Amino acid sequence: MRYIISGFVVGALISLFLFTGEPATEIYETFFSKISSFDFAQSNPSLKEVIVVPYGKIFYLVSPQGELFKKFDSTPDVYEFSAKGDYYIKYGYTGKSIELNSSKGERFWNLLSREKPLISYNGKMIFLLNGDHSKIRIIDINGNVLGVGEISGRLCTTIEFSELSDFGACGFADGSYWFIDENGNVINKGNTPAGNVVKGMKVSSRGKFGLVHYGNADADFLRVVNLEKKKWSDTKLGSAHHMKTALAIDDRGFAACIDLKKFIVVDDDADEVFSVAIPEKKAGQSSLSLIGNYFFLCYTKMTGGSQIFVFDTKGRLFFQREFSAESFLNSYVRGDYVVVRGSDSLFSYRFHFPEN
């Protein structure tokens, strides 16, 4: 509580300053709020772009400017929202069916299923993961089989959807991985060397490149996959990760990873573009977003508290801020805004680029 109260003061002061990186590029804070305060906010149904903010059993749909679109209470069910916020799937931990609804209150369908649903950014594609995590069924927004229909492996370790689009990626403990297009078709699949565990994946927003993080207890690697040319390149990371870490990749093939004590960026051939030493990351929650030519990092530090760094594509520090009382931070890009969510705080930064 002490942090939240002081946060409003600090946020107000910070918003008075412009942080300048390369010429005419600026970043400034646009709002700072306690998440729980949205209980008392007036909803604005005309908002077009939102972030889905889960808070216990409550889901707030909030604009990058800090306005409330709508509030959902999932009790006693479980809700899985599309990242854009247009749709959500309702199901139960021990239920026998899943139900797709729109955030405007429309009910689409109800299917008999005990699988865990995951839904893409726009809601175009839905993955249904079975109980032993060995198979994923693929359906569309109408509940019909989509594309290849299903994929399988031994123990699914990661499922990801592209930001701002509907490409998918999934990996398994047996080292197999799959990239899926918006129509549910396989655009690339492969296996890691010696069947090393797939620890994380990403796919670029237009489905041009994919990223696979794999390894074992002793060493980890990144694989940059050119999904159009059907080729890939590997590079070794500096640390072995025992929990998922933040990854990012764009449609040029630039891939990034928070590698415990450093932030690393590689090109489409997996050759290092730059690496920067950072305070050591604690195992657990972290996020990494690309906005323009900037990398926006959020993670929990080994020494406690959370950290934001922003680097440009040449590895130059553009902005940083420490949150000593936040146990975690997540970031989400919407246009020229980056919205950051903490344990009980929500705030955003707006980037002003030279061309805007």
JOLIN-V569224 format. One line per field, one symbol per residue. ss: DSSP state (H for helix, E for strand, L for the rest). phi: phi as a letter, one per 30 degrees, with the letter a starting at -180 (. if undefined). psi: psi as a letter, one per 40 degrees, with the letter a starting at -180 (. if undefined). A space follows every 50 residues. Layout:
ss=???
phi=???
psi=???
This chain:
ss=LHHHHHHHHHHHHHLLLLEELLLLLEEEEEEEEEHHHHHHLLLLLLLLLL EEEEELLEEEEELLLLLEEEEEELLLLEEEELLLLLEEEEELLLLLEEEE EELLLLEEEEEELLLEEEELLLLLEEEEELLLLLEEEEEELLLLEEEEEE EELLLEEEEEELLLLLLEEEEELLLEEEEELLLLLEEEEEELHHHLEEEE EEELLLLLEEEEEEELLLLEEEEEEELLLLEEEEEELLLLLLLLLLEEEL LLLLEEEEELLEEEEELLLLLEEEEEELLLEEEEEEEEEEELLEEEEEEE ELLLLEEEEEEELLLLEEEEEEELLLLLLEEEEELLEEEEELLLEEEEEE EELLLL
phi=.eddddddddddddddcccccdeicbbbdcabaddddddcdddbdddcbb cdcdbiccbccbddcjcddabbcdeccccbcdddjdbbccabecdcbbbc bcddjdccabcdacdddbbdecidbbcccddchcbbdbbcdcicechdia bbacidcabbcddiabdbbabbddjdbbcbddcicdcababdehidddca bbbddcidbbbbcblbdcabbccccdddchbbbcbdddbcccbebdbaac dcjdcbadchcbcbbbcdcidddabbdbeeddekdabbbcbicbcccbac dddjibbcbbcddciddcaaacbdccdabbbbcbicccccccdbbbabcc cccedd
psi=ddddddddddddddeeihhhbihehihihdihihddeedeihigeehdhi hhhigbeihhhhieeeihdihhheheahhhiiddediihhiideieiihh iieeehhdihihieihihiideedhhhhhidefeihihiaeeeihhbedi iiahghehhiiiheafiiiiiideeiiihhaeeeiheiiaiihffihhdi iihidefdiihhhiaaediiihhhhhddefiiiiihieihheiiihiiia eeehiihhgceihhhiaeeehhdiihhihhhihahiihihhbfihhhhih ideiiiihihiaeeehhdiihigdehdiiiihhhbeihhhhadfihiiih hhide.
